[in-house]
């Protein structure tokens, strides 16, 4: 029997990738990288890596006389090829993401990232409108996906279907939650409908002026804010953290300058119509504030309305 080191190295890399994905799902850290609606794709990747690992394990040890004729032009990998600079670079590229994945713990996006991306208050009206309507477009994409895959989520077996996250709601549930936004005196910015409520309030700020609002988020401040201004923010993850966008409401209260950036707070206040940078927008006049710990699920995701009854 002959030991093939390069085949062993490939098996090791496949094993580490399998372990990395499995660990992300077991710890729940996968939600810090991707929208939970892609959870099943990540699990499929882990399974694929595991299958490839099993295949690769059979190649590590081979009979010494196990060979076949190969011409001088043969360029496929026998597992015992000599090391070259090109081959080392290839292995390094594959190994880099898995090494950094294990060595660097996942971190929550914060105000420094928000400052680099630019906040909606700094953007012009056309860009803000695009951001406000993003949730609606994503919802239409989700509906198309359900129709394309012919998924009947309202069958008698609906309880057995594992939906990726709580942002999947039925059409009737969505309509009821949207009705509550329009008719209730107090708006509760819950995670599942956060992006939809946010888009609606920004599109029609006059309709919601005077209503009470409750929400939680982290503190973000832009250059030029007065001492009583901050933005109560959340990161909206459309697909993965690479496309994360920060959304939130300009909030005003005495002592806002004493609250440090990235502090998580829970507030109650009243929506009023105001302006910033020449643009009309809703502003929260804060009436009460409590500092809280960062939640285990700090990100929000677009609500996905599933077609049905």
N, C-alpha and C positions, 0 to 999 in steps of 0.2 A: 504494500500500500504506500502511496506517495501523498504527502501533505502538500497542498497547493495554497500558499500563503495569500495570494491575491484573491482567490475564491473565498478564503476565510475572511479577508478584509471586507469584501463585498457583503458577505453574510452578516458581519458585525455591523456594518452601516445600515443594512436593512432591518436588523434587530433593534438598533437604536431608534430608527424612525418609527418602527412599530411601537416601541416602548414610549416614545415621546407622545405620539398621538393618543395612546391608551391613557397615559398619565393626565393629559389635558382633559379628557372626558371624565376620568374618575374624580379629579379634583374640581371640575367645573370651570377651570381656567380657559377652556375653549371659547367661552363667551367674551373673553378679553381680546380675542383675535378676530372673530367673525360673528356675523348675524346668526342667531340660533337657527334660522330657517335653513342654513347650510350645514346643520349639524350632521345630518345623515350622510352628506357627501364626505365629510371628514372621517366618519366611521367607516365608510366604504374604502377610503384611502388606507386606513389602518389595517383593514382586512386584506387589502391587496398587498400591502407591504409584508404582512404575515405569510401570505401564500408564496410570495417571491422568496421570502426567507427560507421556507421549507424546501423549495426547489433548490436554492443555492446551497443549502446544507449538504445535499447529496453530491455536490461537486468538490467538496473540500478534500475528501480522501478518495483516491482512485487507484485501481490496479496499475502497477508499473508498466505492464505490457499493454495497457488499454490506450491504444493510439490509432490513428488512421493516417493514411498517406496524405501528404499535404505538399503542394507545389511551392516553389519559391515565392510565388505571388500571393500565397495564403496570408490573409491579414486579420483573421478572426482570432479571438482570445482563447488560448488554451489554459489560461490560469497560471502559467509559469513563464510568461513573457518577461524579458528583462525590463528593469525599471528605466524609464526615460523621463526627461523633464516634462514632456507633454502628458505622460501618464500621471506623474506626481501632481501636476496642476489639475488634472481631471478629478483625481481623488480628493484634492483639497477643496475644490468647488463644491463637491457633493457633501463633504464633511463639515464645511463651514456652518451651514444653517442649523445642523443638529447640535454642533458644539455650542453655538451661541444660544440655541434654544434651551439647553440644559443649564448653562452657566449664568444666563441673564434672566432673572425672574420676570414674569409679565408685570408691567406697571400700568396703572390707570392714566389715561390721558388727562392733562391738567391745563391750567391757564397759560403756561408757556407755549403749549402746542396751539392753543386758541389764538394767542397773539401772532404766531407765525402764519396760521391759516387766514387770519382776518375775521373779525366778527361782523355779523349782519349790520350793526349800527354804522360800520365804516364803509359799507358798500352802497352802491347807488340803487335806485328804486327798481330798475329792471332786474338786477341780480337778486335783490331781496324777493321779488315776485317769483323768480325761478326757484329759490329755496323754499318759499312758502307752498308752492304747488308740487314739490317733489314727492311728498307723501301720497298725494292723489295719483300720480303717475305710477308709483310703486305698487299701490293698491290695485290698479288696473292690470299691471304685470302679473300680480299674484292671481287675479281672477282668470286671466288668460291661461296661466299655468295649470290651474285646477281644471279648466275646460279641456285643455290639450291632453292632459293625462287621464281625463274621464274619471275623476275621483268623486265618488258619491259619499260625501262626508255625513250625509243625513240618513244613511241606511241604518238598519237595525243593529249593525255592528259598530256604530259610531264610537261607542265607549271603548272599543278595543283599538281604535286608531290613535297612535301616539303623535300628536302634533308637536312640532319643534319648540314652540314657545307660546306664551299666553297672548301674544299679539295676533294670533289667528282667532278671529271672531266670526260668527255667522252674520248673515246680512241683517237679520232681525235684531241681533244684539248690537250691531254697529248703529243701526237706525235709532235704537233706544238710547244708546249712549250719546249720540249726536243730539237727540231731542233734549236730553238732560242739560247739555251745554247751552242750548238756546233758551230753555225755559226755567232752569234753576236760578235762584238768586245767588247761590254760591257755586263757583266753578272749582272742581277738584281736579287738579292736573295729575291724574294717575299715570303711571308709566305706560300702560297699554294704549291709551289714547292721546298721549302727550303731543306727539307730532301733529296729529290731526287737529286737536284743539288749538295748538299754537298757530297752525296755518290759517284756521278759520278766524281766530281773533285778530291776526295781523291783516287778513284780507278785509275784515269788516270791524274795525276798532270802535266805530261809533255805536254799533249794535250792542257792544258789551261794556261800554263805559258806564260806571256806577255799580257794576256787579262786584261782589266779593270774590276773592280768589285765594286758593290754598295750593302751595307747591313747595317742593324741595329741590335743591340743586347746589352747585358750588359757586363761589364768588369769583367773578371775573371783572377786571377793571381796565378801561381803555385810557390812554393818555388824553387828557383834556376833561376828564370827569370832574365834577365839583365834589366837595367834601361829603355831600349827602347822596351821591349816586354810585351805584354798582349794577352789574348785571347778574341776575340769578340764572345760571346756565346749566345746560345738559349737553352731552355729546350724543348726536344722532348717528347711529351706525347703519348705513344702507346695506352694504355688503360685507366690508371688513374695516378694520381700523384705518386702512390707507385712505378710505374715502370719508372718514369721519368729519362731520360738520358740527359746529357749535351753534345752538339755538337757545334763546332765553329772552327774558323781559328786562328792560331797563327798570330798575327799582330805586325808589327814593325814600330816605328816612334820615333823621338826624343821627349822626354817629356812624354813618356808613363807612367813613374813612378809618374807623377803628377796627373794622373787620378785614382780616388779611385775605389775600387771594387764595383760592383753593380750599377755603373753609366751607364745609357743608353746613347749610342752614335750612331750617323749615320755617316758612313765613306764612302770614295771613295779611291780606291787604285789600285795597279797592282799586279796580282798574279805572284809569282816567285817560283821556285823550291828550297827548302831548306832542312834542316835536323834538327831533335831534338831528343836527346837521342839515336842517331844512326839510326833513322828511317827517310826515305825520305818522305817529306810531302809538301803541298802547303803553302806558307806564303804570307800574304798580306803586301805589302809595302805601307803604308798609305800615301796618298797625301793630304787629307783634312778630317777634323773631326769636328762634331758638337754635343754638348751635347743636348739630347732631354729628354722629359718626358717619363716615363714608359708607353707603350701603354696599352690600355684597354684590349687587348688580347695578353698577353706577351708570351704565349706558342705557339709552332708549333706542327703540327700533320702530320703523314705520309699521303701522297697524295693517294687517292683511285681512281683507274682507273676503270670506269664502262664500261663493254663490250657493243659494239654496232657498229654503222656505223662510 
